[in-house]
Amino acid sequence: MTSFQQLIARNQATLGTRRKMINAVMLTVTGLLTLLVLFLLFWIVGYVIFRGLKAINLDFFTQTPRPLGMAGGGVLHAIEGTLVVTILAAVFAIPPGILAAFYAARNPNTPLGVALRFSTDVLSGVPSIVIGLFAYAVMVKPMGHYSGLAGGVALAILMLPIILRTTEEMLKLVPHALYEGSLALGAAEWKTSLSVIFPAALDGIVTGFLLAVARAAGETAPLLFTTLGNERYDIAGIVRNGVLQHQSFFMIFGRIVNQPVDSLPLTLWKYAQQPYPERIEQSWAVALVLMLFVMLLNIIARLWISLRMRRLKS
């Protein structure tokens, strides 16, 4: 072996040792940072569970709040309000989000398609409190009062960018051969989109829906300007009174959505500022319920995808 070859061999050995050392250091750093993130996550979740379980009981889910200073009561009003506002937001956001995503996926380079994606990116970065102010000016001021309907509109605006971009990306992943094959068989373009493309992308689209719902369910700022809060909100009482007064379904539904309502994040925000110990304890319980609700939505999304994959494989 010549001296030149020996020099190359020494350099390769030195570089190999250096690369191994750098690799070991970086793996150690990334491992420690991963453990730090997991530690913070489990610390937060564990502390919320520890504090929240103290106030969790059957009355917490089945009763409305009691007067300040009295122990007991629950957050039934907030649970019902969260469901009402979230369902309204989903109804308002999902249909236009899907239709706009189909257009953006099929016509990405048209002026309207470019403007649609750009406006979606901008809207996704707008602070939620600004959207709350917008909904206040558009819905609350003209109507003259706060309502669950206005809160649903505000949360729908928050959900729309998530639904649109998620649906668009899922539609782009569908093989173009499916689209061409359906058109070659004589199917109309709208029928191809509805019967072929949409079912093929359904897994990712549903996941996007659930993520958007989880985002909307945890928002507080928009609801401060739209729903305000209502500790006497009781859907069962509204329905019962409506039936006794022989009111129509639409009138009862209007009373449910067209009045101030509460929500779990809004109740958490209010309770955490009050000096009463029972309300502080209930605020931790509300945080626990809200966290479990978001986790449940993510678990449902995972199970949905798993079941769909098993059906496709079978």
Order of alpha helices (4+ residues) and beta strands (2+ residues): alpha-alpha-alpha-alpha-alpha-alpha-alpha-alpha-alpha-alpha-alpha-alpha-alpha-alpha
